């Protein structure tokens, strides 16, 4: 708990008041900061999955582009022979 006394309100700080601020900081703010900005692998894993999805998309687009022309030619040949 924070102990606010008249000395703290007038701008003077006592050692007790300073210790309470440090205790408050250590108890409440430090765990929050560690949880928020600590080392986690979630961001790295997300980037890895995004790169994999992008690579798969590039491979699919390249395959469709290369095979699409050949497939179109084959369908045209088969269509002309059937007609």
C-alpha positions in Angstrom: 0.0 0.0 0.0 1.1 3.5 -0.6 1.5 5.7 2.5 0.8 9.3 1.6 1.6 11.7 4.3 1.8 15.5 4.5 5.5 15.5 3.7 4.7 13.6 0.5 2.0 16.1 -0.5 4.3 19.1 0.0 7.0 17.8 -2.3 9.2 16.4 0.4 9.9 12.6 0.2 10.6 10.4 3.1 12.5 7.2 3.0 9.3 5.3 4.0 7.4 6.9 1.0 10.2 6.0 -1.4 10.3 2.4 -0.2 6.5 2.1 -0.7 6.8 3.3 -4.2 9.6 0.8 -4.9 7.6 -2.0 -3.4 4.5 -1.0 -5.4 6.6 -0.9 -8.6 8.2 -4.3 -7.9 4.9 -5.9 -7.0 2.6 -4.5 -9.7 4.5 -2.9 -12.6 7.5 -5.2 -13.0 5.3 -8.4 -13.6 3.2 -6.5 -16.1 6.2 -5.2 -18.0 7.8 -8.7 -18.1 4.5 -10.2 -19.3 4.0 -7.6 -22.0 7.5 -7.2 -23.3 9.3 -10.4 -22.1 10.8 -12.9 -24.4 8.2 -15.0 -26.0 8.3 -17.1 -29.2 4.8 -16.3 -30.3 5.9 -13.5 -32.6 8.6 -15.5 -34.1 6.3 -18.5 -34.8 3.8 -16.2 -36.4 6.4 -14.8 -38.8 7.6 -18.3 -39.6 4.0 -19.4 -40.5 3.5 -16.3 -42.6 6.7 -17.0 -44.5 5.6 -20.6 -45.1 2.2 -19.5 -46.4 3.8 -16.9 -48.7 6.2 -19.5 -50.1 3.4 -22.0 -50.7 1.4 -19.2 -52.5 4.4 -18.4 -54.7 4.9 -22.1 -55.6 1.2 -22.5 -56.4 1.1 -19.4 -58.6 4.2 -20.5 -60.4 2.8 -24.0 -61.0 -0.5 -22.7 -62.2 1.3 -20.3 -64.6 3.5 -23.0 -66.0 1.0 -25.8 -66.2 -1.9 -23.5 -67.2 -0.4 -22.8 -70.6 0.3 -26.4 -71.3 -3.1 -27.4 -70.0 -4.8 -24.8 -72.2 -3.0 -26.1 -75.2 -4.0 -29.7 -74.5 -7.7 -28.8 -74.0 -7.6 -26.8 -77.3 -6.1 -29.8 -79.1 -8.7 -32.3 -77.6 -11.5 -29.9 -78.3 -10.6 -29.4 -81.9 -10.3 -33.2 -82.4 -13.7 -33.8 -80.9 -15.4 -31.2 -83.0 
